[in-house]
Amino acid sequence: MFLIHNNLKKTFSFGTHSKINVYLCAKNQNVFIMTETKTYRKIHFAVMAIEASAKKAQTSGKAMHHRLKAQDLIHKRLFTHYDILHTQSLDWVANDTLETLNNWEKDENNKS
């Protein structure tokens, strides 16, 4: 568990569109720097979507990750459409992810 101090937040801008928030975090008297970027937010979102989908499918997160990775849905769906998907509820994203995965797996099986 990290203790993040809001007064230790610093924002750095790189050009006109790139911004990184840096937080100083304390844990067990050690200080780290944690960065928050859009890539970090996309990865965090994908992990939440995978775990929520796994729970709905009553399988492990590892098994769900393997199925999504086999269809390249992590990149083609969760990362590529992050800007739209992250505005939906986690339940909606999990249902949509499972529906998409099942459809893509059926299409792959029909091609074989």
N, C-alpha and C positions, 0 to 999 in steps of 0.2 A: 504494500500500500504506500502510495506516494502522497506527501503533503505538498500541495501546490499553493504557493503564496501569490495571490493576485497582484500584490504590489511589486512582485519580482518579474512580472510579465514585460517583455520587451518585444516590440515589433520592428522588423527590418524589412525594408522595401528594396526590391531588385528590379529596376525598370518600372514601367507603368502598370504591369499586370501581375507581378509576382510579389507575394508578401509572405513572410514566415513569422509566426508567433513563437517566441522562445520563452520557456518557463524555467525558472530555477526550481528544482524539486529537492526536498530533503527527505532522506530515509535513513534511519539509524545513524544520524549525525554525518552522513555523507551527502554531498551536494552533486547533483547531476544537472545536465541540461537536456530538456525534452523539447523537441521541435514539433510543431503542428503544421503540416502541409496538406495540400489537397490529396496528394498520394497517400499520406497517412490516413486521412479521412476515408478515402476509397477502400483501403485495405481493411480498416476497422468496420466499415459498412459491410464489406463482403464476408468477413468473419461472422458478423451478427446474422447476416442472411443465410449463410451456410448452416450455422447452428440452429436457427429457427426452422429452417427447412428440414433438417435432420430430425428435430423433435417432432414435427408434424408427420414425417414419414416413419417415425418410430425406428430410427436407425442411428448409428453413431455419426458424429461430425466427420470423422475420418472417412467413413464409407460415403457420406454425401459429398465430401470434397473430391473423392476419387471419381464418383459418377459425373459431377459437374466438370471436373478437369478433363475427363475423357471426351466430353462434348465441347470443350473449350468455352463453356458458358460463363466461367468466372471472368474471363476477359471480354468475351463477345457480348455478354449481357450485363453482369454486375458492374464492371468497370466502365464499359462504354456508355451505358445508360444511367450512370450514377446520378447525374444532375436531375433526372426525372424520378428515378426510383427512390432516392433518399428522402423525398418529400412525402412518400406514402408511409402507412403504418407498417411495422415490422410483420404483422400478421398478413397483410396484403402482399408484401414482398415475398414472404415464405410461400404463400399459395401460388403466386405468379411464377416463382422460381421452380416450384415442383411441377406446375402445369407445363412450363416451357421445357423442362428437363424430360418429362415423360413424352411430350410430343417429339422432341429431337431424337430420343432413343427409339421411338416407334419408326420415325422416318429412316433412321440408320438401319434398323432391322428389315424394313421393307426394301431397302436398296441391296441388301445382301442376298 
